[in-house]
Amino acid sequence: MSFRVYENRLNMVEFQKLRLASGFEPLESGRLKKALAASLVRLSAEDGGETVGMVRVAGDGAYVFVIADLLVRPDRRGEGIGSALVNRAVDLISEMLPSGTWATVTLVAASGRESFYEGLGFHRIPKGEVGCAMQAYVRGTKQP
């Protein structure tokens, strides 16, 4: 099977479908819309008009970038879709940077998937002067 990677074609419906197929709870449409609009990079992998994977990058666009979502339909994993998406996202980040400058691209790998990202040039932290990755879940309090 083949696929192509596209920029800025990922929509809320396809994003939600991939979340559900990957075992994540659905997100309210307003949050999905805001997430997509705020993304620095939004890529989708499509095959025959069907979205089979996506990646989204958040950050400040200057020197901090975060791969916030990498989702590939479970029945399409192992075909190089995730690698193609991450590699294209990193290429686009590189194109945003002035020549000769550096930025950090971070992510939180799903448990057991660290070696996938290592194969794409990421390293586990702590490493050198970089400490352990940290994450907190924050419960919303904003009233509708």
C-alpha positions as CSV (number, residue, x, y, z in Angstrom):
1,M,0.0,0.0,0.0
2,S,1.1,3.5,-0.6
3,F,0.5,6.9,1.0
4,R,1.3,10.6,0.5
5,V,2.1,13.2,3.2
6,Y,0.2,16.5,2.9
7,E,0.6,19.8,4.8
8,N,-2.4,21.6,6.3
9,R,-5.1,19.2,5.1
10,L,-5.8,17.5,8.4
11,N,-9.3,18.4,9.6
12,M,-11.2,17.9,12.8
13,V,-13.1,14.9,11.6
14,E,-10.0,13.0,10.5
15,F,-8.1,14.0,13.7
16,Q,-10.9,12.7,15.8
17,K,-11.1,9.4,13.8
18,L,-7.4,8.8,14.3
19,R,-7.7,9.5,18.0
20,L,-10.5,7.0,18.4
21,A,-8.8,4.4,16.2
22,S,-5.7,4.8,18.4
23,G,-7.6,4.2,21.6
24,F,-7.9,7.8,22.8
25,E,-11.0,9.4,24.1
26,P,-12.8,11.8,21.8
27,L,-12.1,15.5,22.3
28,E,-14.8,18.2,22.2
29,S,-14.9,19.9,18.8
30,G,-13.9,23.3,20.1
31,R,-10.7,21.9,21.6
32,L,-9.9,20.1,18.4
33,K,-10.4,23.2,16.4
34,K,-8.2,25.3,18.6
35,A,-5.5,22.6,18.6
36,L,-5.4,22.5,14.9
37,A,-5.4,26.3,14.5
38,A,-2.6,26.7,16.9
39,S,-0.4,24.0,15.4
40,L,2.9,25.1,13.8
41,V,3.0,22.0,11.7
42,R,0.0,19.9,10.7
43,L,0.6,16.9,8.5
44,S,-1.6,14.0,7.3
45,A,-0.7,10.8,5.6
46,E,-3.4,9.8,3.1
47,D,-3.9,6.7,1.0
48,G,-6.7,6.7,-1.6
49,G,-8.3,9.8,-0.1
50,E,-8.4,8.3,3.4
51,T,-6.3,9.7,6.3
52,V,-4.2,6.9,7.7
53,G,-1.9,9.0,10.0
54,M,-1.1,12.5,11.3
55,V,1.4,14.5,13.2
56,R,1.0,17.9,14.8
57,V,3.8,20.2,16.1
58,A,3.3,22.9,18.7
59,G,5.7,25.4,20.1
60,D,6.9,29.0,19.8
61,G,8.2,28.8,16.2
62,A,11.6,30.2,17.3
63,Y,13.5,27.6,19.3
64,V,11.1,25.3,21.1
65,F,9.1,22.7,19.2
66,V,7.0,19.9,20.6
67,I,5.7,16.9,18.6
68,A,2.3,16.8,20.3
69,D,0.5,14.1,18.4
70,L,1.7,11.2,16.2
71,L,-1.2,8.9,15.3
72,V,-1.2,6.1,12.8
73,R,-4.2,3.9,12.3
74,P,-3.4,0.6,14.0
75,D,-4.0,-1.5,10.8
76,R,-1.4,0.7,9.0
77,R,1.4,0.7,11.5
78,G,4.7,-0.8,10.3
79,E,4.4,0.7,6.8
80,G,6.7,3.7,7.5
81,I,3.9,6.2,7.8
82,G,4.9,7.4,11.3
83,S,8.6,7.7,10.2
84,A,7.6,9.7,7.1
85,L,5.4,12.0,9.2
86,V,8.0,12.7,11.9
87,N,10.8,13.2,9.3
88,R,8.8,15.6,7.3
89,A,7.8,17.5,10.5
90,V,11.5,17.8,11.5
91,D,12.3,19.0,8.0
92,L,9.7,21.7,8.2
93,I,11.0,22.8,11.6
94,S,14.5,23.0,10.2
95,E,13.2,25.2,7.4
96,M,11.7,27.6,10.0
97,L,15.1,28.2,11.6
98,P,17.8,30.7,10.4
99,S,20.8,28.9,8.9
100,G,23.3,27.8,11.5
101,T,20.9,28.0,14.5
102,W,19.6,25.2,16.7
103,A,16.2,24.4,18.3
104,T,14.9,21.7,20.5
105,V,12.3,19.2,19.3
106,T,10.8,17.3,22.2
107,L,8.1,14.7,22.6
108,V,6.8,12.2,25.1
109,A,7.0,8.7,23.6
110,A,4.3,6.2,24.4
111,S,5.6,3.6,26.7
112,G,7.6,1.0,24.8
113,R,7.9,3.2,21.6
114,E,11.1,4.9,22.6
115,S,13.2,2.9,20.1
116,F,11.0,4.0,17.3
117,Y,11.9,7.6,18.0
118,E,15.6,6.8,18.6
119,G,15.6,5.4,15.1
120,L,14.6,8.8,13.9
121,G,17.4,10.6,15.7
122,F,15.8,11.4,19.0
123,H,17.5,10.4,22.3
124,R,16.2,9.4,25.7
125,I,16.5,11.9,28.5
126,P,18.1,12.4,30.8
127,K,21.2,12.8,28.6
128,G,24.1,15.0,29.4
129,E,22.9,18.3,30.9
130,V,19.2,17.5,30.0
131,G,17.2,16.2,32.9
132,C,14.3,13.8,32.8
133,A,11.2,14.6,30.8
134,M,8.3,15.7,33.0
135,Q,4.6,15.8,32.4
136,A,1.6,16.9,34.4
137,Y,-2.1,16.5,33.7
138,V,-4.1,19.6,34.5
139,R,-7.8,19.5,35.1
140,G,-9.8,22.4,33.5
141,T,-11.7,24.8,35.7
142,K,-13.0,27.3,33.1
143,Q,-16.8,27.6,33.3
144,P,-18.8,27.3,30.0
